[in-house]
Amino acid sequence: MKLLVAASLLGLATVPAFAQVSTATTGSLTAADAGVAPRAGVSATDYVKLAADSDLYEIQSSRLAATKAQRKDVKDFAKEVISDHSATSKSLMAALRNDDRSITRPSTSLSADKAAKLTLLRKAPRDQFDNLYLQQQAEAHQEAWALHKGYATDGTDPALKQVASTAVPVIERHLTHAKQLLPAGLAGAAH
């Protein structure tokens, strides 16, 4: 009996990684929970550009929050965002290496709208910084969820679809956490 259990466990361990993708990697929030619908029909090139811009903004704004935030829980959240989005960025860049197609590496500069949000955050009075950061993170993670959830659902590039599927639960965790950290009156303002 022990040999049979060990053999069946070994069999499970040899299932190819792509076959192990389950609903656990596509997240658990509905569009109503996230407050936004998944984006449909995004091209692989646009997905890469938008995902990289999202990660870059979330990392840069969270680096600022890690030093400027007043509350320890906000600083801890910022550190979590930096760590997790550094990992999703690495996964995205790794997925670009593919002999079957060519996708241009995304810009290392923020888009105009994300740069404007970062500027607003830099200029925020110290006593308003935490709430503004959390509101921006909730909104940014809603946008990211729509992008990644949509691409995980109907994306055409298998490697990028895997990146999107893996990112969705991370983004859901951040979105939920940011909303929980916001004062009750402001949580509803983050759509």
Residue frames as qw, qx, qy, qz and C-alpha x, y, z in Angstrom:
[[0.000, 0.886, 0.464, 0.000, 0.00, 0.00, 0.00],
 [0.303, -0.791, 0.109, 0.521, 2.83, 2.44, 0.88],
 [0.407, -0.126, 0.609, 0.669, 4.47, 1.66, -2.45],
 [0.211, 0.623, 0.671, 0.344, 1.23, 2.40, -4.29],
 [0.132, -0.939, -0.242, 0.208, 0.82, 5.75, -2.49],
 [0.388, -0.602, 0.341, 0.609, 4.44, 6.68, -3.20],
 [0.385, 0.151, 0.691, 0.594, 4.08, 5.74, -6.86],
 [0.125, 0.793, 0.557, 0.211, 0.93, 7.78, -7.27],
 [0.244, -0.892, -0.039, 0.378, 2.58, 10.76, -5.55],
 [0.423, -0.336, 0.515, 0.665, 5.53, 10.47, -7.91],
 [0.318, 0.471, 0.695, 0.440, 3.15, 10.41, -10.83],
 [0.022, -0.934, -0.352, 0.057, 1.60, 13.67, -9.69],
 [0.374, -0.742, 0.196, 0.521, 5.01, 15.26, -9.33],
 [0.422, -0.118, 0.617, 0.654, 5.86, 14.56, -12.95],
 [0.340, 0.779, 0.526, 0.031, 2.84, 16.35, -14.47],
 [0.443, 0.343, 0.142, 0.816, 4.19, 19.12, -16.74],
 [0.130, -0.289, -0.341, 0.885, 4.06, 22.61, -15.23],
 [0.263, -0.020, -0.313, -0.912, 1.63, 23.90, -17.86],
 [0.500, -0.317, -0.748, -0.301, -0.84, 21.18, -16.93],
 [0.381, -0.342, -0.666, 0.542, -0.76, 22.27, -13.28],
 [0.111, -0.124, -0.007, -0.986, -2.39, 25.63, -14.01],
 [0.155, -0.499, -0.850, 0.067, -5.63, 25.62, -12.11],
 [0.144, -0.846, -0.348, -0.379, -8.23, 28.07, -10.96],
 [0.613, -0.650, -0.150, 0.424, -5.90, 28.77, -8.03],
 [0.455, -0.200, 0.229, 0.837, -3.71, 30.74, -10.42],
 [0.076, 0.475, 0.487, 0.729, -6.52, 32.63, -12.10],
 [0.103, -0.176, 0.317, -0.926, -7.81, 34.16, -8.89],
 [0.082, -0.405, -0.892, 0.184, -11.06, 34.04, -7.01],
 [0.138, 0.457, 0.265, -0.838, -12.55, 37.54, -7.32],
 [0.406, 0.633, 0.631, 0.192, -15.46, 38.22, -9.63],
 [0.248, 0.465, 0.206, 0.825, -15.72, 41.43, -11.63],
 [0.401, -0.793, -0.270, -0.372, -18.19, 42.68, -9.00],
 [0.755, -0.548, -0.122, 0.340, -15.69, 41.92, -6.22],
 [0.595, -0.026, 0.141, 0.791, -12.87, 43.68, -8.08],
 [0.078, 0.773, 0.243, -0.581, -15.09, 46.60, -9.07],
 [0.238, 0.633, -0.450, -0.584, -14.04, 46.34, -12.72],
 [0.928, 0.288, 0.163, -0.174, -14.58, 44.00, -15.66],
 [0.683, -0.229, 0.502, 0.479, -11.74, 41.98, -17.21],
 [0.259, 0.686, -0.309, -0.605, -10.29, 43.62, -20.34],
 [0.827, 0.249, 0.502, 0.046, -11.00, 41.50, -23.38],
 [0.691, 0.670, 0.186, 0.198, -9.11, 41.36, -26.65],
 [0.200, -0.897, 0.339, 0.202, -5.78, 42.80, -25.50],
 [0.775, 0.532, -0.331, 0.088, -2.95, 41.96, -27.90],
 [0.866, -0.220, -0.180, 0.412, 0.23, 40.33, -26.59],
 [0.437, 0.355, -0.075, 0.823, 2.20, 43.50, -27.36],
 [0.286, -0.648, -0.036, -0.705, -0.27, 45.72, -25.51],
 [0.835, -0.499, -0.228, -0.042, -0.46, 43.27, -22.60],
 [0.757, -0.029, -0.197, 0.622, 3.34, 43.42, -22.17],
 [0.182, 0.464, -0.029, 0.867, 3.39, 47.22, -22.38],
 [0.489, -0.622, -0.114, -0.601, 0.51, 47.71, -19.94],
 [0.877, -0.398, -0.251, 0.094, 1.62, 45.03, -17.47],
 [0.655, 0.094, -0.205, 0.721, 5.16, 46.43, -17.34],
 [0.026, -0.530, 0.010, -0.848, 3.86, 49.98, -16.82],
 [0.691, -0.585, -0.205, -0.371, 1.57, 48.78, -14.04],
 [0.864, -0.258, -0.248, 0.354, 4.36, 46.91, -12.25],
 [0.470, 0.286, -0.133, 0.824, 6.75, 49.84, -12.63],
 [0.262, -0.610, -0.042, -0.746, 4.24, 52.29, -11.15],
 [0.800, -0.532, -0.206, -0.187, 3.32, 49.99, -8.28],
 [0.809, -0.098, -0.226, 0.533, 7.00, 49.43, -7.44],
 [0.309, 0.366, -0.093, 0.873, 8.01, 53.09, -7.68],
 [0.412, -0.616, -0.087, -0.666, 5.03, 54.39, -5.71],
 [0.865, -0.449, -0.224, -0.020, 5.54, 51.69, -3.08],
 [0.670, 0.095, -0.258, 0.690, 9.24, 52.56, -2.72],
 [0.039, -0.499, 0.068, -0.863, 8.11, 56.09, -1.95],
 [0.689, -0.537, -0.164, -0.458, 5.53, 54.77, 0.54],
 [0.859, -0.163, -0.384, 0.297, 8.09, 52.54, 2.24],
 [0.461, 0.046, -0.283, 0.840, 9.90, 55.69, 3.35],
 [0.108, -0.269, -0.020, -0.957, 7.19, 58.38, 3.46],
 [0.571, -0.478, -0.561, -0.362, 4.17, 56.54, 4.91],
 [0.308, -0.564, 0.407, -0.649, 3.24, 57.32, 8.50],
 [0.858, -0.235, 0.240, -0.389, 1.59, 54.01, 9.39],
 [0.310, -0.422, 0.846, 0.103, 3.57, 50.81, 9.85],
 [0.655, 0.292, 0.691, -0.089, 0.86, 48.69, 8.18],
 [0.535, 0.822, 0.025, -0.193, 1.04, 50.92, 5.10],
 [0.022, 0.748, -0.647, -0.144, 4.85, 50.62, 5.02],
 [0.506, -0.148, 0.850, -0.014, 4.54, 46.84, 5.36],
 [0.676, 0.572, 0.437, -0.160, 2.01, 46.74, 2.51],
 [0.344, 0.871, -0.278, -0.212, 4.34, 48.84, 0.36],
 [0.201, -0.549, 0.804, 0.108, 7.20, 46.40, 0.96],
 [0.627, 0.179, 0.753, -0.085, 4.92, 43.49, 0.01],
 [0.588, 0.764, 0.169, -0.206, 3.92, 45.27, -3.22],
 [0.120, 0.806, -0.544, -0.201, 7.58, 45.95, -4.10],
 [0.376, -0.311, 0.872, 0.042, 8.53, 42.33, -3.56],
 [0.624, 0.358, 0.684, -0.125, 5.56, 40.81, -5.37],
 [0.538, 0.815, 0.103, -0.186, 5.62, 43.15, -8.37],
 [0.032, -0.708, 0.664, 0.238, 9.38, 42.77, -8.75],
 [0.463, -0.064, 0.883, 0.047, 8.65, 39.05, -9.11],
 [0.601, 0.606, 0.499, -0.149, 5.80, 39.56, -11.60],
 [0.278, 0.873, -0.269, -0.297, 8.06, 41.88, -13.62],
 [0.214, -0.488, 0.822, 0.199, 10.76, 39.21, -13.75],
 [0.559, 0.241, 0.792, -0.043, 8.21, 36.63, -14.90],
 [0.504, 0.799, 0.199, -0.260, 6.97, 38.98, -17.61],
 [0.136, 0.804, -0.510, -0.274, 10.49, 39.68, -18.89],
 [0.379, -0.256, 0.883, 0.110, 11.34, 35.97, -18.86],
 [0.602, 0.456, 0.642, -0.137, 8.23, 35.24, -20.94],
 [0.375, 0.831, -0.138, -0.388, 9.44, 37.64, -23.63],
 [0.070, -0.521, 0.805, 0.274, 12.27, 35.26, -24.49],
 [0.753, 0.266, 0.567, -0.200, 10.65, 33.02, -27.07],
 [0.266, -0.220, 0.688, 0.638, 11.91, 31.77, -30.44],
 [0.262, 0.491, 0.810, 0.185, 8.37, 31.56, -31.85],
 [0.089, 0.892, 0.368, 0.249, 7.56, 35.27, -31.75],
 [0.440, 0.124, -0.179, 0.871, 9.08, 38.67, -31.13],
 [0.239, -0.889, -0.377, -0.097, 7.70, 41.18, -28.66],
 [0.294, 0.635, -0.241, 0.672, 9.56, 44.39, -28.04],
 [0.443, -0.267, -0.606, 0.604, 10.77, 44.90, -24.49],
 [0.128, -0.887, -0.429, -0.114, 8.57, 47.46, -22.74],
 [0.151, 0.768, -0.177, 0.597, 9.71, 50.94, -21.82],
 [0.564, -0.217, -0.578, 0.549, 11.50, 51.43, -18.53],
 [0.042, -0.069, 0.162, -0.983, 9.77, 54.81, -18.13],
 [0.220, 0.444, 0.746, -0.446, 6.31, 55.30, -16.71],
 [0.152, 0.602, 0.605, 0.499, 3.42, 56.23, -18.98],
 [0.001, 0.418, -0.029, 0.908, 2.22, 59.83, -18.66],
 [0.616, -0.555, -0.228, -0.511, -0.81, 58.95, -16.51],
 [0.850, -0.339, -0.323, 0.241, 1.21, 56.79, -14.12],
 [0.487, 0.169, -0.202, 0.833, 3.97, 59.44, -13.90],
 [0.227, -0.542, -0.073, -0.806, 1.31, 62.04, -13.02],
 [0.778, -0.527, -0.279, -0.200, -0.01, 59.84, -10.21],
 [0.780, -0.135, -0.282, 0.543, 3.50, 59.38, -8.87],
 [0.215, 0.369, -0.082, 0.901, 4.09, 63.16, -8.97],
 [0.503, -0.593, -0.177, -0.603, 0.84, 63.73, -7.10],
 [0.863, -0.395, -0.297, 0.107, 1.93, 61.20, -4.50],
 [0.619, 0.099, -0.230, 0.745, 5.36, 62.85, -4.11],
 [0.002, -0.406, 0.027, -0.914, 3.69, 66.23, -3.51],
 [0.581, -0.579, -0.511, -0.259, 1.10, 64.90, -1.04],
 [0.274, -0.692, 0.389, -0.543, 1.20, 66.47, 2.42],
 [0.165, 0.270, -0.911, 0.263, 2.65, 64.01, 4.91],
 [0.382, 0.070, 0.685, -0.616, -0.64, 63.70, 6.83],
 [0.736, 0.396, 0.096, -0.540, -2.53, 62.81, 3.62],
 [0.212, 0.524, -0.775, -0.284, 0.10, 60.58, 2.05],
 [0.259, -0.062, 0.954, -0.136, -1.01, 57.18, 3.43],
 [0.539, 0.481, 0.566, -0.398, -4.63, 57.51, 2.29],
 [0.476, 0.713, -0.250, -0.450, -3.66, 58.85, -1.14],
 [0.054, 0.437, -0.883, -0.165, -1.16, 56.02, -1.60],
 [0.353, 0.125, 0.903, -0.210, -3.75, 53.42, -0.60],
 [0.562, 0.618, 0.281, -0.473, -6.40, 54.93, -2.89],
 [0.374, 0.677, -0.509, -0.378, -3.94, 54.95, -5.79],
 [0.090, -0.278, 0.956, 0.035, -2.93, 51.36, -5.06],
 [0.513, 0.329, 0.717, -0.339, -6.54, 50.20, -4.95],
 [0.559, 0.710, 0.015, -0.428, -7.21, 51.90, -8.31],
 [0.207, 0.628, -0.705, -0.255, -3.95, 50.64, -9.84],
 [0.234, -0.121, 0.962, -0.073, -4.69, 47.09, -8.71],
 [0.610, 0.491, 0.473, -0.405, -8.21, 47.29, -10.15],
 [0.492, 0.729, -0.309, -0.361, -6.69, 48.27, -13.50],
 [0.029, 0.480, -0.874, -0.075, -4.07, 45.53, -13.18],
 [0.495, 0.108, 0.821, -0.265, -6.71, 42.95, -12.29],
 [0.649, 0.613, 0.185, -0.411, -8.77, 43.89, -15.36],
 [0.370, 0.703, -0.555, -0.248, -5.70, 43.56, -17.58],
 [0.045, -0.364, 0.929, -0.057, -4.29, 40.32, -16.17],
 [0.543, 0.202, 0.726, -0.371, -7.66, 38.62, -15.62],
 [0.647, 0.631, 0.020, -0.427, -8.69, 39.49, -19.17],
 [0.372, 0.621, -0.666, -0.180, -5.44, 38.21, -20.67],
 [0.260, -0.211, 0.920, -0.204, -5.52, 35.07, -18.50],
 [0.627, 0.359, 0.555, -0.412, -9.00, 34.42, -19.91],
 [0.720, 0.635, 0.271, -0.071, -8.58, 35.19, -23.60],
 [0.102, -0.786, 0.484, 0.371, -4.90, 35.92, -24.25],
 [0.854, 0.480, -0.131, -0.152, -3.37, 34.42, -27.36],
 [0.404, 0.600, -0.644, 0.250, 0.26, 33.95, -26.27],
 [0.839, -0.320, -0.440, -0.006, 0.60, 30.86, -24.00],
 [0.578, 0.006, -0.421, 0.699, 3.68, 32.12, -22.12],
 [0.063, -0.261, 0.130, -0.954, 2.11, 35.52, -21.44],
 [0.669, -0.397, -0.356, -0.517, -1.21, 33.90, -20.56],
 [0.764, -0.242, -0.515, 0.306, 0.64, 31.91, -17.88],
 [0.286, 0.114, -0.301, 0.903, 2.21, 35.14, -16.55],
 [0.368, -0.347, -0.115, -0.855, -1.23, 36.76, -16.39],
 [0.770, -0.349, -0.479, -0.236, -2.81, 33.73, -14.70],
 [0.671, -0.161, -0.487, 0.536, -0.11, 33.66, -12.05],
 [0.140, 0.196, -0.176, 0.954, -0.32, 37.43, -11.44],
 [0.427, -0.514, -0.404, -0.625, -4.08, 37.52, -10.85],
 [0.686, -0.551, -0.466, 0.099, -4.08, 36.06, -7.28],
 [0.504, -0.134, -0.215, 0.826, -1.21, 38.38, -6.28],
 [0.047, -0.290, -0.182, -0.938, -3.10, 41.39, -7.59],
 [0.552, -0.552, -0.496, -0.380, -6.29, 40.25, -5.87],
 [0.658, -0.419, -0.436, 0.449, -4.46, 39.98, -2.56],
 [0.309, -0.037, -0.071, 0.948, -3.05, 43.51, -2.96],
 [0.237, -0.418, -0.371, -0.795, -6.39, 44.96, -4.04],
 [0.634, -0.570, -0.510, -0.113, -8.17, 43.44, -1.05],
 [0.613, -0.325, -0.327, 0.641, -5.40, 44.52, 1.33],
 [0.171, 0.163, 0.066, 0.969, -5.30, 48.12, 0.04],
 [0.401, -0.517, -0.396, -0.644, -9.07, 48.45, 0.45],
 [0.696, -0.514, -0.481, 0.140, -8.89, 46.99, 3.99],
 [0.529, -0.182, -0.223, 0.798, -6.20, 49.51, 4.98],
 [0.007, -0.399, -0.219, -0.890, -8.20, 52.49, 3.73],
 [0.204, 0.140, 0.562, -0.789, -10.41, 54.27, 6.27],
 [0.337, 0.442, 0.825, -0.104, -14.05, 53.22, 5.80],
 [0.302, 0.803, 0.218, -0.465, -15.13, 56.51, 4.21],
 [0.142, 0.695, -0.514, -0.483, -12.36, 56.33, 1.60],
 [0.413, -0.092, 0.893, 0.154, -12.60, 52.63, 0.77],
 [0.521, 0.608, 0.585, -0.127, -15.72, 53.19, -1.32],
 [0.222, 0.872, -0.158, -0.407, -13.97, 55.96, -3.25],
 [0.113, -0.470, 0.805, 0.344, -11.54, 53.38, -4.66],
 [0.646, 0.172, -0.441, -0.598, -14.29, 51.99, -6.92]]
